[in-house]
Amino acid sequence: MNRRGVPYKEAGVDLESAASLVQRIKPIAEKTYTKGAVTNIGLFAGMFKPDLQGMSRPLLVSSTDGVGTKLKLAFELDKHDSIGIDLVGMNVNDIVVHGAQPLFFLDYLAVDQLRLDQAEAIITGIAEGCKQAQCSLLGGETAEMPGFYAPNEYDLSGFCVGLVDESNVIDGSNIGINNSVIGLAASGPHSNGYSLIRKILKQNGAQLEQTLPGSSQTIGQALMEPTRIYVKSILNVIRDFEIRGMAHITGGGFYDNLPRILPNGVQAEIYFPSWPKAPIFAWLQEQGGLSWQEMLQTFNCGIGMVLVCSKRQTGDILQRLKALGQEAWLIGKVTSGEEGQEQVQIQF
């Protein structure tokens, strides 16, 4: 190391490690590049040339999000190889609900001190998420901030841009009475509700290494399952079927997310027994002393994405999803709603 960098290193920022990380992640990011990527990791900005053929009114769709306090479990378990999938999933799932194909992704990783193996594991997970979402990891920022974060802790956020023809935007405006509500299986709590999860763990003295009742997994393994990325399945379905609305079930659960796509005058009736609940949700409900209404206000409870379609196409869509390896169930229908009444009605 040349002497010019010594004062900064003594202050806690190692420029050599940062340069080493760039070289490590270049081949990882390059494996995610789709046809539009025209840049290399290490430049000041990422570049992408979108294919606009066949689009009369191309529309950019963007989303930004983080992982939340699920990171605390990653720190405790020293498991950093899948949290990047969560980061990508929380962004691209918000884009694809409007019918957009994710194009590219950028990440922001802030650490107290750069640890190359840890950072490489995080970014490898981000790259895996990008592969699942069929988008390019164009670059990002790694910020070393000594004294700002606790030792071995970090924060993670991301930004994604997608593309859709304006005439094909899915926003729920065509949803009508007697439409079907289809639920796509979640992999677990995804990246939402972890502040409540951590409170439940603390109150009950539960250990992440304990076996989860009714499961071969530990509690920690079940809670660290990465967010399911629905991009491939949904883009396949909307290519051949009319999907009238989609909702990504994140923080706020069913009660807050479904109304975002429901027009005035209708409501969604959800049949709670219509899908199986993974053991982690039953455990959280019991250990937290929560009602299922409270669970559905916070967690996805096994349904990570909701599609609304015509009753006529329901069977074919479910069959297509099954062929794509995506578990899904008919979980409800759209009915007329009364003014002042909640737009989501759960039937237990």
Secondary structure as GFF3:
##gff-version 3
##sequence-region A 1 348
A	DSSP	three_ten_helix	3	5	.	.	.	ID=ss1
A	DSSP	alpha_helix	6	10	.	.	.	ID=ss2
A	DSSP	alpha_helix	15	30	.	.	.	ID=ss3
A	DSSP	beta_strand	58	66	.	.	.	ID=ss4
A	DSSP	alpha_helix	70	77	.	.	.	ID=ss5
A	DSSP	alpha_helix	83	96	.	.	.	ID=ss6
A	DSSP	beta_strand	101	111	.	.	.	ID=ss7
A	DSSP	alpha_helix	116	133	.	.	.	ID=ss8
A	DSSP	beta_strand	136	144	.	.	.	ID=ss9
A	DSSP	beta_strand	154	165	.	.	.	ID=ss10
A	DSSP	three_ten_helix	166	168	.	.	.	ID=ss11
A	DSSP	beta_strand	180	185	.	.	.	ID=ss12
A	DSSP	alpha_helix	194	204	.	.	.	ID=ss13
A	DSSP	alpha_helix	219	223	.	.	.	ID=ss14
A	DSSP	alpha_helix	231	240	.	.	.	ID=ss15
A	DSSP	beta_strand	243	248	.	.	.	ID=ss16
A	DSSP	alpha_helix	253	257	.	.	.	ID=ss17
A	DSSP	three_ten_helix	258	260	.	.	.	ID=ss18
A	DSSP	beta_strand	266	271	.	.	.	ID=ss19
A	DSSP	three_ten_helix	272	274	.	.	.	ID=ss20
A	DSSP	alpha_helix	279	287	.	.	.	ID=ss21
A	DSSP	alpha_helix	292	298	.	.	.	ID=ss22
A	DSSP	beta_strand	303	309	.	.	.	ID=ss23
A	DSSP	three_ten_helix	311	313	.	.	.	ID=ss24
A	DSSP	alpha_helix	314	323	.	.	.	ID=ss25
A	DSSP	beta_strand	328	336	.	.	.	ID=ss26
A	DSSP	beta_strand	344	347	.	.	.	ID=ss27
###
